[in-house]
Amino acid sequence: MNIKQSEQDKNGVFKAVIEDQEVGHLEYAWLGPKTLSINHTEVNPDFGGQGIGKKLVLAAIDFAREKNAKIKVLCTYAKAVIDKNPDLQDILA
């Protein structure tokens, strides 16, 4: 599985791709120069239970850290992933 990131203006997406098929995505938006929001995470039901959603959330966190940014979490799935891992709490805005 590959995770591809793209961005246009203030909105961006991380896409999980297996053999040229998008199997999940995470949508985010920049709220300011150092804050982004995770708005939505979705995985194709045929690929559920494989940790794809979590990998998308972790990719967004890595991206935010590279940009020295904080995250405001609007997506309930992403919030659950972050809440379960104390090592990720520092990223929250």
C-alpha positions in Angstrom: 0.0 0.0 0.0 1.2 3.5 -0.8 -0.1 6.7 0.7 -0.1 9.7 -1.6 -0.7 13.3 -0.5 -1.9 16.2 -2.6 -2.9 19.7 -1.8 -4.8 22.5 -3.5 -5.1 25.9 -1.9 -6.0 25.2 1.7 -7.4 21.7 1.2 -5.6 18.5 1.0 -6.0 14.7 0.9 -4.0 11.6 1.8 -5.0 8.6 -0.4 -4.3 5.0 0.4 -3.6 3.1 -2.9 -3.2 -0.6 -3.5 -2.4 -1.7 -7.0 -3.6 1.6 -8.5 -6.9 1.4 -6.6 -7.8 4.0 -4.0 -8.9 2.1 -0.9 -9.2 5.0 1.5 -8.6 8.7 2.0 -8.2 11.4 4.7 -9.3 15.0 4.0 -7.7 17.9 5.8 -7.7 21.7 5.6 -5.3 24.4 6.7 -6.9 26.6 9.2 -3.9 28.9 9.5 -0.1 28.8 8.8 0.6 26.3 11.6 -2.8 24.6 12.2 -4.6 22.0 10.1 -7.8 20.2 10.7 -8.5 16.5 9.9 -12.0 16.6 8.6 -12.8 13.1 7.4 -11.3 9.7 7.1 -12.9 6.9 5.0 -11.8 3.4 4.0 -13.5 1.2 1.4 -15.5 -1.4 3.3 -13.9 -4.2 1.3 -10.5 -3.2 2.9 -11.8 -2.5 6.4 -10.0 -4.0 9.4 -6.5 -3.8 7.8 -5.3 -0.6 9.6 -5.6 1.6 6.5 -7.5 4.3 8.3 -4.9 4.4 11.1 -2.1 4.6 8.6 -3.8 7.6 7.0 -4.1 9.3 10.3 -0.5 8.6 11.1 0.6 10.0 7.7 -1.3 13.2 8.4 0.3 13.5 11.8 3.8 13.0 10.3 3.0 15.6 7.7 1.9 18.1 10.4 5.1 17.4 12.4 7.2 18.0 9.3 5.5 21.4 8.9 5.8 22.2 12.6 2.0 22.4 12.7 -0.7 21.4 15.2 -3.9 19.5 14.3 -7.5 20.2 15.2 -9.4 17.0 14.9 -12.9 17.1 13.5 -13.1 13.5 12.3 -14.3 11.1 15.0 -12.1 8.2 13.7 -8.9 10.3 13.8 -9.8 11.6 17.3 -10.2 8.0 18.5 -6.8 7.0 17.0 -5.1 10.0 18.7 -6.9 9.6 22.0 -5.7 5.9 22.2 -2.1 6.9 21.8 -0.5 9.1 24.4 2.5 9.7 22.1 0.3 11.6 19.7 -1.2 14.0 22.1 1.4 16.7 21.5 0.1 17.2 18.0 -3.3 18.5 19.1 -4.0 22.2 18.7 
